[in-house]
Amino acid sequence: MNVARWRAMTRLGRRMMFHDGAKLVGTILGVVFAVVLGVQQLSILLGLLQKNTMFVDNAGADVWIVPRGTEVLQPGRLMDGSVLSRARATDGVDLAEPLVMTGAALQKLEGGTEPVTLVGAVSPARLGGPWNLVAGSADAIEQIDTMIFEDSERETYGAFDLGTERELGGRRVRAGGFTWGLLPFGPAYAFADIDLARDIARIPTDRSSFVLVKARPGVDPKQLAERLQGRIGDQLVMTREAFARSIVIALLRDQLGASFATSTSFGLIVGFVIVALSMFSSVIDNLREFGTLKAIGARDRDLALLILAQAVIYGLVGSLIGLALVGRAAAGIRSPQLVPLIPVPLIVAVPFVMTGICCVASVLALSRIRKLEPGMVFR
């Protein structure tokens, strides 16, 4: 097909679209609906997954040593001190520190308790946090009986501010700082020096939940993890990336993945149906026009190009409007409990995916055009 013919069919397809404004708006709204529902569900899913991998991503460790069978980051079985000793003696290890993670109950001002996930890290390296502070300093946990809590839970804890003292697991502690957004699926993280955390949770000094390792400069974390696994065969050794991937896979295997996959697919299917029916209806409404084009020499592939040009316009325009709406919605619902994520690759992929869906949806209209007889215009 020469360029002039291609341009003529594209221009004609565009004019036919704008000739029926109501059908144009309805079809684009179908694409917008599919984009908004699909991308919003994906952005929420990515935000929820990030909530559960953020600790691994921000702990500062290149390699994690965890109890056998661990798939997600949560309090569980404790490891003995020999694991830490063997890790520190392994070639390529720059730093290895224990981390304690356990559940605890914070006494509320009005009575009762509120659960927290108690995290004990070793100073001054503090592999395992805290991070993302909005008040106070991470150095505060080096002070006696001082901890760092989640800012968004201050109202839940009741009149909680810098310097406030409360009981945590029977131990009097003081708030020395606040983080923002450190809320996994479970209770919010509360950070303390590892000795204080062990004392509150009554964990022996030679026990830890995990061992966090930093590789020496120039050492590949993956190779270091393999070396550590050889020395510590009774535990599981994973790089930061591998552990985060394990968490994502474990969560997606649950109902979380099925639920969001269903809702996202629903949006795409609805968009597909709306576009397919709109384009087929447009062909039915303009049968004589298409018949006239055939009568004056237009071939099936010329008309196919006309329909596909319309599909591309629907896909691109609807995608851009939908992405703009999703971006505003994501900003509106952003909170410490949930930060929807719309990564650049997703933004780039959406117009291509929706354009492809619109092109596939146009097949119904194309099948009707192929059966069209040019002689109908003379009847």
Secondary structure, 3 states (H helix, E strand, C coil): CCHHHHHHHHHHHHHHHHHCHHHHHHHHHHHHHHHHHHHHHHHHHHHHHHHHHHHHHHCCCCEEEECCCCCCCCCCCCEEHHHHHHHHCCCCEEEEEEEEEEEEEEECCCCCEEEEEEEEECCCCCCCCCCCEEEECHHHHHCCCEEEEEHHHHHHHCCCCCCCEEEECCEEEEEEEEECCCCCCCCCEEEEEHHHHHHHHCCCCCEECEEEEEECCCCCHHHHHHHHHHHCCCCEEEEHHHHHHHHHHHHHHCHHHHHHHHHHHHHHHHHHHHHHHHHHHHHHHCHHHHHHHHHCCCCHHHHHHHHHHHHHHHHHHHHHHHHHHHHHHHHHHCCCCCCCCCCHHHHHHHHHHHHHHHHHHCHHHHHHHHCCCHHHHHC
